[in-house]
Amino acid sequence: MNELSRYKLRCRRGMKELDFVLERYLSNHFPQADAEEIQRFDELLELQDPSLFGIIFQIEPTPEPFQALAAKIRALS
């Protein structure tokens, strides 16, 4: 299983909205992501669904380390 396939599995969440935006990020930005962005994406995927949803959909404040990545993901939704 290649890296992109592993990330596709990790992007399957309990919420369709998250599945949609995370999979769009994978298709549009992940292949060109640098090591730092991939590390941030890993960290973002470690969050529980409610927190991740809150950050992506701007319901709660976005922690500084995730701001640039969250903005990229939001631009695709």
C-alpha positions in Angstrom: 0.0 0.0 0.0 1.5 3.3 -1.0 1.5 6.5 1.1 -1.4 8.1 -0.7 -3.6 5.0 -0.1 -2.7 5.0 3.6 -3.8 8.7 3.8 -7.0 8.0 1.9 -7.9 5.4 4.6 -7.0 7.8 7.4 -9.2 10.5 5.8 -12.3 8.3 6.1 -13.9 9.8 9.2 -17.3 9.5 10.9 -18.6 12.6 9.1 -19.3 12.9 5.4 -18.3 16.6 5.4 -14.8 15.8 6.7 -14.5 12.9 4.2 -15.3 15.2 1.3 -12.9 18.1 2.2 -10.0 15.8 3.3 -10.2 13.7 0.1 -10.3 16.8 -2.0 -7.1 18.1 -0.2 -5.5 14.7 -0.9 -6.3 14.9 -4.6 -5.4 18.5 -5.1 -2.6 19.4 -2.8 -1.1 16.3 -1.1 1.0 15.1 -4.0 2.9 18.4 -4.0 3.1 18.8 -0.2 6.5 19.3 1.4 7.6 17.3 4.5 6.4 20.0 6.9 2.9 20.1 5.4 2.7 16.3 5.5 3.7 16.4 9.2 1.0 19.0 9.9 -1.6 16.9 8.0 -0.6 13.9 10.1 -1.1 15.9 13.3 -4.4 17.2 12.0 -5.6 13.7 11.3 -4.8 12.7 14.9 -7.6 15.0 16.1 -11.0 13.7 17.1 -13.7 14.3 14.5 -15.5 17.1 16.5 -12.3 19.1 16.9 -11.2 18.5 13.3 -14.7 19.6 12.1 -14.6 22.7 14.3 -11.2 23.7 12.9 -11.9 23.0 9.2 -15.3 24.7 9.3 -14.2 27.5 11.5 -16.5 26.7 14.4 -13.6 26.9 16.8 -10.3 28.8 16.6 -7.6 27.2 14.4 -4.4 26.5 16.4 -1.5 28.4 14.9 0.4 25.3 13.6 -2.7 24.3 11.5 -3.7 27.7 10.1 -2.0 27.5 6.7 -3.1 23.9 6.1 -6.6 24.5 7.3 -6.9 27.5 4.9 -5.8 25.2 2.0 -8.4 22.7 3.0 -11.1 25.3 3.4 -10.4 26.7 0.0 -11.4 23.4 -1.6 -14.8 23.1 0.1 
